[in-house]
Amino acid sequence: MLWMGFGDVIGRILTAVCSDRLPVSRLCQYAITDIVAAVTSICLPFISTEKGLTVALFVLSMPRAVLNILPAALSTEISTDETRPEAMALVYLMFGIGALITPYITDSIYDVTGTYDLTWILCTALYVIAAIFLLLALHIKKQNNVLVYDRVEKTEIRPTAEL
């Protein structure tokens, strides 16, 4: 658990410092993060040493931190000025719904199967599905030449005639 917490802190710091400075969009960063999390999650059952498991959990914690930080910035990047509040509200609503129902779903699956293997497969599949949809959105965004942020036209303010 210590290494997971350490990986989470490092991931949050790196995301906060580097996200704006990277030459790729946040949409691409989020997709790459999902891919890293999926690959690490797929590798977990095949790791037999304690050191290997520690490294894998550390690596898995970093994408989790990024996935918790970038949604607000991502919703800002892909929405327009008019829809940004709704996009951010929808992101946080989905996070809340996921946090609310996930324990019940995973416990129900464990009660039926007696193991967490199916929940692990479901988690890994969701990472892959999210990455596919994010890469698809990135492709559509590039095809349509959508700007990262809306342009704000500044009009020159001229003083009116004095009264």
DSSP file with accessible surface (Angstrom, degrees, kcal/mol):
  #  RESIDUE AA STRUCTURE BP1 BP2  ACC     N-H-->O    O-->H-N    N-H-->O    O-->H-N    TCO  KAPPA ALPHA  PHI   PSI    X-CA   Y-CA   Z-CA
    1    1 A M     >        0   0  187      0, 0.0     4,-2.2     0, 0.0     5,-0.2   0.000 360.0 360.0 360.0 -34.5    0.0    0.0    0.0
    2    2 A L  H  >  +     0   0  136      1,-0.2     4,-2.5     2,-0.2     5,-0.2   0.929 360.0  47.5 -60.2 -44.4    2.9    2.3    0.7
    3    3 A W  H  > S+     0   0  128      1,-0.2     4,-2.6     2,-0.2    -1,-0.2   0.847 109.5  53.7 -68.8 -32.9    4.2    2.0   -2.8
    4    4 A M  H  > S+     0   0   44      2,-0.2     4,-2.2     1,-0.2    -1,-0.2   0.925 111.1  46.0 -65.6 -42.9    0.7    2.6   -4.3
    5    5 A G  H  X S+     0   0   38     -4,-2.2     4,-2.4     2,-0.2    -2,-0.2   0.907 112.8  50.0 -64.8 -40.2    0.4    5.8   -2.3
    6    6 A F  H  X S+     0   0  100     -4,-2.5     4,-2.6     1,-0.2     5,-0.2   0.925 111.4  48.6 -64.0 -44.0    3.9    6.9   -3.3
    7    7 A G  H  X S+     0   0    0     -4,-2.6     4,-2.7     1,-0.2    -2,-0.2   0.886 110.1  52.6 -62.9 -37.4    3.1    6.2   -7.0
    8    8 A D  H  X S+     0   0   30     -4,-2.2     4,-2.4     2,-0.2    -2,-0.2   0.936 110.7  46.0 -64.1 -46.3   -0.2    8.2   -6.6
    9    9 A V  H  X S+     0   0   75     -4,-2.4     4,-2.5     2,-0.2     5,-0.2   0.935 114.2  47.9 -63.0 -45.9    1.7   11.2   -5.2
   10   10 A I  H  X S+     0   0   49     -4,-2.6     4,-2.8     1,-0.2     5,-0.3   0.923 112.1  50.6 -61.6 -43.1    4.4   11.0   -7.9
   11   11 A G  H  X S+     0   0    2     -4,-2.7     4,-2.3    -5,-0.2    -1,-0.2   0.913 111.2  47.9 -61.8 -41.1    1.7   10.7  -10.6
   12   12 A R  H  X S+     0   0   97     -4,-2.4     4,-2.5     2,-0.2    -1,-0.2   0.915 113.5  47.0 -66.7 -42.0   -0.2   13.7   -9.3
   13   13 A I  H  X S+     0   0   95     -4,-2.5     4,-2.5     2,-0.2     5,-0.3   0.948 113.8  47.4 -65.5 -47.0    2.9   15.9   -9.1
   14   14 A L  H  X S+     0   0   85     -4,-2.8     4,-3.0    -5,-0.2     5,-0.4   0.900 113.5  48.7 -61.9 -39.9    4.1   14.9  -12.5
   15   15 A T  H  X S+     0   0   13     -4,-2.3     4,-1.9    -5,-0.3     5,-0.3   0.937 112.2  47.5 -65.3 -46.2    0.6   15.5  -14.0
   16   16 A A  H  < S+     0   0   73     -4,-2.5     4,-0.3    -5,-0.2    -2,-0.2   0.893 121.6  36.3 -62.8 -38.1    0.3   18.9  -12.3
   17   17 A V  H  < S+     0   0   76     -4,-2.5     4,-0.2    -5,-0.2    -2,-0.2   0.897 128.2  29.6 -82.2 -41.0    3.7   20.0  -13.5
   18   18 A C  H >X S+     0   0   45     -4,-3.0     4,-1.1    -5,-0.3     3,-0.7   0.664  92.3  86.5 -99.9 -19.3    4.0   18.4  -16.9
   19   19 A S  G >< S+     0   0   11     -4,-1.9     3,-0.5    -5,-0.4    -1,-0.1   0.892  96.7  41.1 -56.0 -44.2    0.5   18.2  -18.4
   20   20 A D  G 34 S+     0   0  115     -4,-0.3    -1,-0.3    -5,-0.3    -2,-0.1   0.732 114.4  53.8 -75.5 -20.4    0.5   21.6  -19.9
   21   21 A R  G <4 S+     0   0  188     -3,-0.7    -1,-0.2    -4,-0.2    -2,-0.2   0.561  83.4 102.3 -92.6 -10.4    4.1   21.4  -21.1
   22   22 A L  S << S-     0   0   82     -4,-1.1     7,-0.1    -3,-0.5     4,-0.0  -0.473  75.4-128.1 -75.2 148.2    3.8   18.1  -23.1
   23   23 A P  S    S+     0   0  130      0, 0.0     2,-0.3     0, 0.0    -1,-0.1   0.421  86.5  75.3 -78.9   5.5    3.5   18.4  -26.9
   24   24 A V  S    S-     0   0   63     -5,-0.1    -2,-0.1     1,-0.1     5,-0.0  -0.822  88.6-100.8-115.1 157.7    0.4   16.2  -27.0
   25   25 A S     >  -     0   0   31     -2,-0.3     4,-2.3     1,-0.1     5,-0.2  -0.201  30.7-111.9 -69.9 164.4   -3.2   17.1  -26.0
   26   26 A R  H  > S+     0   0   32      1,-0.2     4,-2.6     2,-0.2     5,-0.2   0.833 118.8  60.7 -66.1 -30.3   -4.7   16.1  -22.7
   27   27 A L  H  > S+     0   0    3      2,-0.2     4,-2.0     1,-0.2    -1,-0.2   0.935 107.7  43.5 -61.0 -45.1   -7.0   13.8  -24.7
   28   28 A C  H  > S+     0   0   23      2,-0.2     4,-2.7     1,-0.2     5,-0.2   0.897 112.2  53.6 -67.7 -39.9   -3.9   11.9  -25.9
   29   29 A Q  H  X S+     0   0   18     -4,-2.3     4,-2.4     1,-0.2    -2,-0.2   0.918 109.4  48.7 -59.8 -42.6   -2.4   12.0  -22.5
   30   30 A Y  H  X S+     0   0   33     -4,-2.6     4,-2.1     2,-0.2    -1,-0.2   0.908 111.5  49.1 -65.6 -41.9   -5.5   10.5  -21.0
   31   31 A A  H  X S+     0   0    0     -4,-2.0     4,-2.2     2,-0.2    -2,-0.2   0.924 111.4  49.0 -64.3 -43.8   -5.6    7.7  -23.7
   32   32 A I  H  X S+     0   0   86     -4,-2.7     4,-2.7     1,-0.2    -2,-0.2   0.912 109.7  52.9 -62.2 -40.1   -1.9    6.9  -23.1
   33   33 A T  H  X S+     0   0   18     -4,-2.4     4,-2.5    -5,-0.2    -1,-0.2   0.909 108.0  50.2 -62.2 -42.1   -2.5    6.7  -19.4
   34   34 A D  H  X S+     0   0    6     -4,-2.1     4,-2.5     2,-0.2    -1,-0.2   0.902 110.5  50.2 -62.7 -39.6   -5.4    4.3  -19.9
   35   35 A I  H  X S+     0   0   73     -4,-2.2     4,-2.8     2,-0.2     5,-0.2   0.935 110.7  48.6 -65.2 -44.6   -3.2    2.1  -22.1
   36   36 A V  H  X S+     0   0   58     -4,-2.7     4,-2.5     1,-0.2     5,-0.2   0.925 113.0  48.4 -60.8 -42.9   -0.4    2.1  -19.5
   37   37 A A  H  X S+     0   0    0     -4,-2.5     4,-2.5    -5,-0.2    -1,-0.2   0.909 112.4  48.6 -64.8 -40.6   -2.9    1.2  -16.8
   38   38 A A  H  X S+     0   0    5     -4,-2.5     4,-2.5     2,-0.2    -2,-0.2   0.932 112.3  47.7 -65.5 -44.7   -4.4   -1.6  -18.9
   39   39 A V  H  X S+     0   0   78     -4,-2.8     4,-2.0     2,-0.2    -2,-0.2   0.938 114.2  46.9 -63.3 -44.0   -1.0   -3.1  -19.8
   40   40 A T  H  X S+     0   0   15     -4,-2.5     4,-1.2    -5,-0.2    -1,-0.2   0.922 112.4  50.4 -63.7 -41.8    0.1   -3.0  -16.1
   41   41 A S  H  < S+     0   0    5     -4,-2.5     3,-0.3    -5,-0.2    -1,-0.2   0.889 109.1  51.3 -64.2 -38.3   -3.2   -4.5  -15.0
   42   42 A I  H  < S+     0   0   78     -4,-2.5     4,-0.3     1,-0.2    -1,-0.2   0.880 110.0  50.7 -65.5 -35.7   -2.8   -7.3  -17.6
   43   43 A C  H >< S+     0   0   58     -4,-2.0     3,-1.4     1,-0.2     4,-0.4   0.729  87.7  86.1 -74.8 -22.6    0.7   -8.1  -16.3
   44   44 A L  G >< S+     0   0   35     -4,-1.2     3,-1.5    -3,-0.3    -1,-0.2   0.873  85.7  50.5 -51.9 -47.4   -0.3   -8.3  -12.6
   45   45 A P  G 3  S+     0   0   75      0, 0.0    -1,-0.3     0, 0.0    -2,-0.1   0.749 108.4  54.6 -66.8 -18.7   -1.3  -12.0  -12.5
   46   46 A F  G <  S+     0   0  163     -3,-1.4     2,-0.6    -4,-0.3    -2,-0.2   0.433  84.8  97.0 -94.0  -0.1    2.0  -13.0  -14.2
   47   47 A I    <   +     0   0   50     -3,-1.5    -4,-0.0    -4,-0.4     0, 0.0  -0.807  41.9 170.2 -93.2 124.4    4.2  -11.4  -11.6
   48   48 A S        +     0   0  119     -2,-0.6     2,-0.2     5,-0.0    -1,-0.1   0.603  48.7  80.5-111.4 -13.9    5.4  -13.8   -9.0
   49   49 A T  S  > S-     0   0   83      1,-0.1     4,-2.2     0, 0.0     5,-0.2  -0.632  74.7-129.3 -97.0 155.9    8.1  -11.9   -7.1
   50   50 A E  H  > S+     0   0  164     -2,-0.2     4,-2.4     2,-0.2     5,-0.1   0.901 110.3  49.8 -67.8 -39.6    7.5   -9.4   -4.4
   51   51 A K  H  > S+     0   0  177      2,-0.2     4,-2.4     1,-0.2    -1,-0.2   0.905 110.5  50.4 -65.6 -41.7    9.8   -6.8   -6.0
   52   52 A G  H  > S+     0   0   23      2,-0.2     4,-2.5     1,-0.2    -1,-0.2   0.911 111.1  48.5 -62.5 -40.9    8.0   -7.2   -9.3
   53   53 A L  H  X S+     0   0   74     -4,-2.2     4,-2.7     2,-0.2     5,-0.2   0.905 109.9  52.6 -66.7 -38.5    4.6   -6.8   -7.7
   54   54 A T  H  X S+     0   0   37     -4,-2.4     4,-2.2     2,-0.2    -2,-0.2   0.937 111.6  45.6 -62.0 -45.5    5.9   -3.7   -5.9
   55   55 A V  H  X S+     0   0   91     -4,-2.4     4,-2.9     1,-0.2     5,-0.2   0.927 113.0  50.7 -64.2 -43.2    7.1   -2.1   -9.1
   56   56 A A  H  X S+     0   0    9     -4,-2.5     4,-2.7     1,-0.2    -2,-0.2   0.913 111.3  47.4 -63.0 -42.1    3.8   -3.1  -10.9
   57   57 A L  H  X S+     0   0   47     -4,-2.7     4,-1.8     2,-0.2    -1,-0.2   0.888 112.1  50.5 -67.7 -36.6    1.7   -1.5   -8.2
   58   58 A F  H  X S+     0   0   50     -4,-2.2     4,-1.3    -5,-0.2    -2,-0.2   0.947 113.4  45.3 -62.7 -46.9    3.8    1.6   -8.2
   59   59 A V  H  < S+     0   0   52     -4,-2.9     3,-0.2     1,-0.2    -2,-0.2   0.897 112.8  51.1 -65.0 -39.0    3.4    1.9  -12.0
   60   60 A L  H  X S+     0   0   19     -4,-2.7     4,-1.3    -5,-0.2    -1,-0.2   0.842 105.9  56.5 -68.2 -30.1   -0.3    1.2  -11.8
   61   61 A S  H  X S+     0   0    0     -4,-1.8     4,-1.9     1,-0.2    -1,-0.2   0.828  98.0  61.4 -71.9 -31.6   -0.8    3.9   -9.2
   62   62 A M  H  X S+     0   0   47     -4,-1.3     4,-2.1    -3,-0.2    -1,-0.2   0.950 105.3  44.9 -64.1 -48.8    0.7    6.6  -11.4
   63   63 A P  H  > S+     0   0    8      0, 0.0     4,-3.0     0, 0.0    -1,-0.2   0.891 109.5  57.7 -62.5 -33.3   -1.9    6.3  -14.1
   64   64 A R  H  X S+     0   0   97     -4,-1.3     4,-1.1     1,-0.2    -2,-0.2   0.905 106.4  49.1 -61.5 -38.8   -4.6    6.2  -11.5
   65   65 A A  H  X S+     0   0    0     -4,-1.9     4,-1.3     2,-0.2     3,-0.4   0.928 112.1  47.8 -65.3 -43.4   -3.4    9.5  -10.2
   66   66 A V  H >X S+     0   0   20     -4,-2.1     4,-2.7     1,-0.2     3,-0.5   0.919 108.3  55.3 -63.0 -42.1   -3.4   11.0  -13.7
   67   67 A L  H 3< S+     0   0   18     -4,-3.0    -1,-0.2     1,-0.2    -2,-0.2   0.764 109.4  48.1 -64.7 -22.9   -6.9    9.6  -14.3
   68   68 A N  H 3< S+     0   0   72     -4,-1.1    -1,-0.2    -3,-0.4    -2,-0.2   0.718 117.6  39.8 -87.7 -21.4   -8.1   11.4  -11.2
   69   69 A I  H XX S+     0   0   57     -4,-1.3     4,-0.6    -3,-0.5     3,-0.6   0.860 108.2  55.3 -94.6 -41.2   -6.5   14.8  -12.1
   70   70 A L  H 3X S+     0   0    3     -4,-2.7     4,-3.2     1,-0.2     5,-0.3   0.683  81.1  83.3 -75.2 -19.1   -7.1   15.2  -15.9
   71   71 A P  H 3> S+     0   0    9      0, 0.0     4,-2.8     0, 0.0     5,-0.2   0.898  93.3  47.7 -56.6 -40.6  -10.9   14.8  -16.3
   72   72 A A  H <> S+     0   0   18     -3,-0.6     4,-1.8     2,-0.2    -2,-0.2   0.949 116.6  43.3 -64.4 -45.1  -11.6   18.4  -15.4
   73   73 A A  H  X S+     0   0   28     -4,-0.6     4,-2.1     1,-0.2    -1,-0.2   0.890 114.1  52.1 -66.6 -36.5   -8.9   19.7  -17.8
   74   74 A L  H  X S+     0   0   16     -4,-3.2     4,-2.1     2,-0.2    -2,-0.2   0.923 107.9  49.9 -66.2 -42.9  -10.0   17.2  -20.4
   75   75 A S  H  X S+     0   0    5     -4,-2.8     4,-0.7    -5,-0.3    -1,-0.2   0.867 111.6  50.2 -65.5 -31.8  -13.7   18.3  -20.3
   76   76 A T  H  < S+     0   0   36     -4,-1.8     3,-0.3    -5,-0.2    -1,-0.2   0.887 110.0  51.2 -69.3 -37.6  -12.5   21.9  -20.6
   77   77 A E  H  < S+     0   0    6     -4,-2.1    -2,-0.2     1,-0.2    -1,-0.2   0.869 115.1  39.0 -69.3 -37.5  -10.4   21.0  -23.6
   78   78 A I  H  < S+     0   0   96     -4,-2.1     2,-0.2    -5,-0.1    -1,-0.2   0.461 106.2  73.1 -98.3   0.9  -13.1   19.2  -25.6
   79   79 A S  S  < S-     0   0   15     -4,-0.7    71,-0.2    -3,-0.3     2,-0.1  -0.691  76.7-116.0-111.3 167.1  -16.1   21.4  -24.9
   80   80 A T    >>  -     0   0   56     -2,-0.2     4,-1.1    69,-0.1     3,-0.5  -0.422  36.7 -97.8 -91.4 172.6  -17.1   24.9  -26.0
   81   81 A D  T 34 S+     0   0   77      1,-0.2     3,-0.4     2,-0.2    -1,-0.1   0.880 124.2  50.9 -56.9 -38.4  -17.4   28.0  -23.9
   82   82 A E  T 34 S+     0   0  144      1,-0.2    -1,-0.2     2,-0.1     4,-0.2   0.782 117.0  37.2 -72.5 -27.6  -21.2   27.4  -23.7
   83   83 A T  T <> S+     0   0   65     -3,-0.5     4,-2.6     1,-0.1    -1,-0.2   0.422  85.2  98.7-108.5   2.8  -21.0   23.8  -22.6
   84   84 A R  H  X S+     0   0   38     -4,-1.1     4,-2.6    -3,-0.4     5,-0.3   0.912  84.0  49.0 -60.4 -46.2  -18.0   23.7  -20.2
   85   85 A P  H  > S+     0   0   85      0, 0.0     4,-2.4     0, 0.0    -1,-0.2   0.939 114.7  45.7 -60.3 -41.4  -19.9   23.9  -17.0
   86   86 A E  H  > S+     0   0  118     -4,-0.2     4,-2.6     2,-0.2    -2,-0.2   0.890 111.8  52.2 -67.2 -38.1  -22.2   21.1  -18.1
   87   87 A A  H  X S+     0   0   24     -4,-2.6     4,-2.2     2,-0.2    -1,-0.2   0.934 112.1  45.0 -64.4 -43.9  -19.2   19.0  -19.3
   88   88 A M  H  X S+     0   0   63     -4,-2.6     4,-2.3     2,-0.2     5,-0.2   0.911 112.8  51.0 -67.2 -40.0  -17.4   19.4  -16.0
   89   89 A A  H  X S+     0   0   63     -4,-2.4     4,-2.4    -5,-0.3    -2,-0.2   0.916 110.1  50.2 -62.8 -40.3  -20.6   18.6  -14.0
   90   90 A L  H  X S+     0   0   99     -4,-2.6     4,-2.6     2,-0.2    -2,-0.2   0.911 108.7  52.4 -65.2 -40.0  -21.1   15.5  -16.1
   91   91 A V  H  X S+     0   0   33     -4,-2.2     4,-2.2     1,-0.2    -2,-0.2   0.955 113.3  42.7 -60.2 -49.3  -17.6   14.3  -15.5
   92   92 A Y  H  X S+     0   0  130     -4,-2.3     4,-2.3     1,-0.2    -1,-0.2   0.851 111.8  55.0 -70.2 -30.9  -17.9   14.7  -11.8
   93   93 A L  H  X S+     0   0   95     -4,-2.4     4,-2.7    -5,-0.2    -1,-0.2   0.937 109.2  47.6 -63.9 -43.7  -21.4   13.1  -11.8
   94   94 A M  H  X S+     0   0  100     -4,-2.6     4,-2.6     1,-0.2    -2,-0.2   0.904 111.1  51.0 -65.3 -39.7  -20.0   10.0  -13.6
   95   95 A F  H  X S+     0   0   81     -4,-2.2     4,-2.6    -5,-0.2    -1,-0.2   0.920 111.8  48.3 -61.7 -43.3  -17.1    9.8  -11.1
   96   96 A G  H  X S+     0   0   40     -4,-2.3     4,-2.0     2,-0.2    -2,-0.2   0.919 111.6  48.2 -63.9 -43.7  -19.7   10.0   -8.3
   97   97 A I  H  X S+     0   0   72     -4,-2.7     4,-2.6     2,-0.2     5,-0.3   0.930 112.6  49.5 -62.9 -43.0  -21.9    7.3   -9.8
   98   98 A G  H  X S+     0   0   25     -4,-2.6     4,-2.2     1,-0.2    -2,-0.2   0.922 111.6  48.2 -61.5 -43.5  -18.9    5.1  -10.4
   99   99 A A  H  < S+     0   0   71     -4,-2.6    -1,-0.2     1,-0.2    -2,-0.2   0.842 113.7  49.3 -66.8 -29.9  -17.7    5.5   -6.8
  100  100 A L  H  < S+     0   0  115     -4,-2.0     4,-0.4    -5,-0.2    -2,-0.2   0.929 120.5  30.5 -75.5 -44.4  -21.2    4.8   -5.5
  101  101 A I  H  X S+     0   0   75     -4,-2.6     4,-2.4     1,-0.2     5,-0.2   0.730  99.6  79.6 -92.9 -20.5  -21.9    1.6   -7.4
  102  102 A T  H  X S+     0   0   72     -4,-2.2     4,-2.9    -5,-0.3     5,-0.3   0.908  91.9  50.3 -58.5 -47.2  -18.5    0.0   -7.8
  103  103 A P  H  > S+     0   0   60      0, 0.0     4,-2.3     0, 0.0    -1,-0.2   0.909 112.9  47.7 -59.6 -37.3  -18.2   -1.5   -4.3
  104  104 A Y  H  > S+     0   0  157     -4,-0.4     4,-2.2    -3,-0.2    -2,-0.2   0.909 113.7  46.9 -69.4 -39.6  -21.6   -3.1   -4.7
  105  105 A I  H  X S+     0   0   75     -4,-2.4     4,-2.6     2,-0.2     5,-0.2   0.954 114.7  45.4 -67.1 -47.7  -20.8   -4.5   -8.1
  106  106 A T  H  X S+     0   0   37     -4,-2.9     4,-2.4     1,-0.2    -2,-0.2   0.904 114.5  48.4 -65.8 -38.7  -17.4   -5.9   -7.1
  107  107 A D  H  X S+     0   0   76     -4,-2.3     4,-2.6    -5,-0.3    -1,-0.2   0.896 111.4  50.3 -66.9 -38.2  -18.8   -7.4   -3.9
  108  108 A S  H  X S+     0   0   66     -4,-2.2     4,-1.9     2,-0.2    -2,-0.2   0.914 111.1  48.4 -64.9 -41.7  -21.7   -9.0   -5.8
  109  109 A I  H  X S+     0   0   31     -4,-2.6     4,-2.8     1,-0.2     5,-0.4   0.923 112.4  49.2 -64.4 -40.9  -19.4  -10.5   -8.3
  110  110 A Y  H  X S+     0   0   93     -4,-2.4     4,-3.1     1,-0.2    -2,-0.2   0.911 109.0  52.7 -64.5 -41.2  -17.1  -11.8   -5.5
  111  111 A D  H  < S+     0   0  126     -4,-2.6    -1,-0.2     1,-0.2    -2,-0.2   0.881 115.6  41.0 -61.5 -37.3  -20.2  -13.3   -3.7
  112  112 A V  H  < S+     0   0  126     -4,-1.9    -2,-0.2    -5,-0.2    -1,-0.2   0.914 129.4  26.1 -77.1 -44.1  -21.2  -15.1   -6.9
  113  113 A T  H  < S-     0   0   64     -4,-2.8    -3,-0.2     2,-0.2    -2,-0.2   0.714  90.4-133.9 -96.4 -24.2  -17.8  -16.3   -8.1
  114  114 A G  S  < S+     0   0   49     -4,-3.1     2,-0.3    -5,-0.4    -4,-0.1   0.586  79.1  72.7  79.8   8.9  -15.8  -16.4   -4.9
  115  115 A T  S    S-     0   0   53     -6,-0.3     3,-0.3    -5,-0.1     4,-0.2  -0.977  76.5-131.6-149.6 160.0  -12.9  -14.6   -6.5
  116  116 A Y  S  > S+     0   0  116     -2,-0.3     4,-2.2     1,-0.2     5,-0.2   0.288  79.6 103.4 -95.4  10.0  -12.0  -11.1   -7.7
  117  117 A D  H  > S+     0   0  102      1,-0.2     4,-2.4     2,-0.2     5,-0.2   0.907  79.8  49.5 -59.7 -43.7  -10.7  -12.4  -11.1
  118  118 A L  H  > S+     0   0   85     -3,-0.3     4,-2.6     1,-0.2    -1,-0.2   0.896 110.3  50.4 -66.2 -36.8  -13.8  -11.3  -13.0
  119  119 A T  H  > S+     0   0   19     -4,-0.2     4,-2.6     2,-0.2    -1,-0.2   0.884 109.6  51.6 -68.2 -35.7  -13.6   -7.8  -11.4
  120  120 A W  H  X S+     0   0   76     -4,-2.2     4,-2.6     2,-0.2    -2,-0.2   0.930 111.1  47.4 -63.4 -44.2  -10.0   -7.6  -12.5
  121  121 A I  H  X S+     0   0   89     -4,-2.4     4,-2.7     2,-0.2    -2,-0.2   0.919 112.3  50.2 -62.9 -41.9  -10.9   -8.5  -16.0
  122  122 A L  H  X S+     0   0   78     -4,-2.6     4,-2.3     2,-0.2    -2,-0.2   0.928 111.0  48.5 -63.3 -43.6  -13.8   -6.0  -16.0
  123  123 A C  H  X S+     0   0   55     -4,-2.6     4,-1.9     2,-0.2    -2,-0.2   0.934 113.2  47.0 -62.2 -45.9  -11.4   -3.2  -14.7
  124  124 A T  H  X S+     0   0   11     -4,-2.6     4,-2.1     1,-0.2    -1,-0.2   0.913 111.3  51.5 -63.6 -41.9   -8.8   -4.0  -17.4
  125  125 A A  H  X S+     0   0   41     -4,-2.7     4,-3.0     1,-0.2    -1,-0.2   0.892 107.5  52.9 -62.8 -38.6  -11.5   -4.1  -20.1
  126  126 A L  H  X S+     0   0  100     -4,-2.3     4,-2.6     2,-0.2    -1,-0.2   0.880 106.9  52.3 -66.2 -36.2  -12.8   -0.7  -19.0
  127  127 A Y  H  X S+     0   0   33     -4,-1.9     4,-2.3     2,-0.2    -1,-0.2   0.937 113.0  44.9 -60.7 -45.6   -9.2    0.7  -19.3
  128  128 A V  H  X S+     0   0   61     -4,-2.1     4,-2.4     2,-0.2    -2,-0.2   0.930 113.7  48.7 -65.9 -45.0   -9.0   -0.7  -22.9
  129  129 A I  H  X S+     0   0   80     -4,-3.0     4,-2.5     1,-0.2     5,-0.2   0.922 111.6  50.0 -62.1 -43.4  -12.5    0.5  -23.8
  130  130 A A  H  X S+     0   0   35     -4,-2.6     4,-2.6    -5,-0.2    -1,-0.2   0.920 110.3  50.3 -61.3 -43.1  -11.8    4.0  -22.5
  131  131 A A  H  X S+     0   0    5     -4,-2.3     4,-2.6     2,-0.2     5,-0.2   0.915 110.1  50.5 -62.5 -41.2   -8.5    4.2  -24.4
  132  132 A I  H  X S+     0   0  102     -4,-2.4     4,-2.4     1,-0.2    -2,-0.2   0.945 112.6  45.6 -62.6 -46.6  -10.3    3.1  -27.6
  133  133 A F  H  X S+     0   0  133     -4,-2.5     4,-2.6     1,-0.2    -1,-0.2   0.888 113.1  50.4 -65.9 -37.5  -13.0    5.8  -27.2
  134  134 A L  H  X S+     0   0   23     -4,-2.6     4,-2.5     2,-0.2    -1,-0.2   0.916 111.5  47.3 -67.1 -41.6  -10.4    8.5  -26.3
  135  135 A L  H  X S+     0   0   76     -4,-2.6     4,-2.4     2,-0.2    -2,-0.2   0.884 111.9  51.5 -66.5 -35.7   -8.3    7.6  -29.4
  136  136 A L  H  X S+     0   0   86     -4,-2.4     4,-2.6    -5,-0.2    -2,-0.2   0.933 110.6  48.0 -64.3 -43.7  -11.4    7.7  -31.5
  137  137 A A  H  X S+     0   0   42     -4,-2.6     4,-2.7     2,-0.2    -2,-0.2   0.901 110.8  51.7 -63.4 -38.5  -12.3   11.1  -30.1
  138  138 A L  H  X S+     0   0   19     -4,-2.5     4,-2.3     2,-0.2    -1,-0.2   0.918 110.1  49.1 -63.8 -41.6   -8.8   12.3  -30.8
  139  139 A H  H  X S+     0   0  102     -4,-2.4     4,-2.3     2,-0.2    -2,-0.2   0.931 112.7  46.8 -64.1 -44.3   -9.0   11.1  -34.4
  140  140 A I  H  X S+     0   0   77     -4,-2.6     4,-2.1     1,-0.2    -2,-0.2   0.913 111.0  52.8 -64.5 -40.8  -12.4   12.8  -34.9
  141  141 A K  H  <>S+     0   0   26     -4,-2.7     5,-1.9     1,-0.2     4,-0.3   0.915 111.0  46.3 -61.9 -42.2  -11.0   16.0  -33.3
  142  142 A K  H ><5S+     0   0  150     -4,-2.3     3,-0.7     1,-0.2    -1,-0.2   0.876 111.0  52.7 -69.2 -36.0   -8.0   16.0  -35.7
  143  143 A Q  H 3<5S+     0   0  128     -4,-2.3    -1,-0.2     1,-0.2    -2,-0.2   0.880 113.4  43.1 -65.7 -37.4  -10.2   15.3  -38.7
  144  144 A N  T 3<5S-     0   0  106     -4,-2.1    -1,-0.2    -5,-0.2    -2,-0.2   0.397 104.9-128.3 -89.8   1.2  -12.5   18.2  -37.9
  145  145 A N  T < 5 -     0   0  140     -3,-0.7     2,-0.3    -4,-0.3    -3,-0.2   0.910  39.0-177.0  50.7  47.4   -9.6   20.6  -37.0
  146  146 A V      < -     0   0   79     -5,-1.9    -1,-0.2    -6,-0.1     2,-0.1  -0.594  24.0-122.4 -76.8 133.3  -11.3   21.5  -33.7
  147  147 A L        -     0   0   88     -2,-0.3     3,-0.1     1,-0.1    -1,-0.1  -0.454  11.7-127.4 -73.5 150.0   -9.4   24.1  -31.8
  148  148 A V  S    S+     0   0   65      1,-0.2     2,-0.3    -2,-0.1    -1,-0.1   0.942  95.1  13.0 -63.8 -45.3   -8.2   23.2  -28.3
  149  149 A Y  S    S-     0   0  103    -71,-0.1    -1,-0.2    -3,-0.0     2,-0.1  -0.953  92.0-100.3-129.1 151.6   -9.8   26.3  -26.9
  150  150 A D        -     0   0   56     -2,-0.3     2,-0.3   -71,-0.2    -2,-0.0  -0.404  41.8-112.1 -66.6 144.0  -12.3   28.7  -28.4
  151  151 A R        -     0   0  188     -2,-0.1     2,-0.6     1,-0.0    -1,-0.1  -0.585  24.4-146.4 -76.0 138.6  -10.8   31.9  -29.8
  152  152 A V        -     0   0  106     -2,-0.3     2,-0.5    -3,-0.0    -1,-0.0  -0.936   9.9-144.2-107.9 117.1  -11.9   35.0  -27.9
  153  153 A E        -     0   0  154     -2,-0.6     2,-0.6     1,-0.0    -2,-0.0  -0.704  10.0-152.5 -82.9 125.0  -12.2   38.0  -30.1
  154  154 A K        -     0   0  193     -2,-0.5     2,-0.3     3,-0.0    -2,-0.0  -0.881   8.7-155.6-100.0 122.1  -11.1   41.1  -28.3
  155  155 A T        -     0   0  118     -2,-0.6     2,-0.3     1,-0.0    -2,-0.0  -0.740  23.5-109.5 -96.6 147.0  -12.8   44.2  -29.6
  156  156 A E        -     0   0  150     -2,-0.3     2,-0.6     1,-0.1    -1,-0.0  -0.571  28.5-138.3 -76.5 131.3  -11.2   47.6  -29.2
  157  157 A I        -     0   0  154     -2,-0.3    -1,-0.1     0, 0.0    -3,-0.0  -0.815  20.8-169.5 -93.9 120.6  -12.9   49.7  -26.7
  158  158 A R        -     0   0  183     -2,-0.6     2,-0.1     1,-0.0    -2,-0.0  -0.914  25.1-115.2-111.0 135.5  -13.3   53.3  -27.9
  159  159 A P        -     0   0  127      0, 0.0     2,-0.1     0, 0.0     3,-0.1  -0.390  30.9-126.9 -67.7 142.1  -14.4   56.0  -25.6
  160  160 A T        -     0   0  127      1,-0.2     3,-0.1    -2,-0.1     0, 0.0  -0.395  42.6 -71.2 -81.5 168.9  -17.7   57.6  -26.5
  161  161 A A        -     0   0   89     -2,-0.1    -1,-0.2     1,-0.1     2,-0.1  -0.293  58.8-104.0 -61.3 143.5  -18.2   61.3  -27.0
  162  162 A E              0   0  190      1,-0.1    -1,-0.1    -3,-0.1     0, 0.0  -0.375 360.0 360.0 -71.7 148.4  -18.1   63.2  -23.7
  163  163 A L              0   0  220     -3,-0.1    -1,-0.1    -2,-0.1     0, 0.0  -0.301 360.0 360.0 -79.5 360.0  -21.3   64.4  -22.4
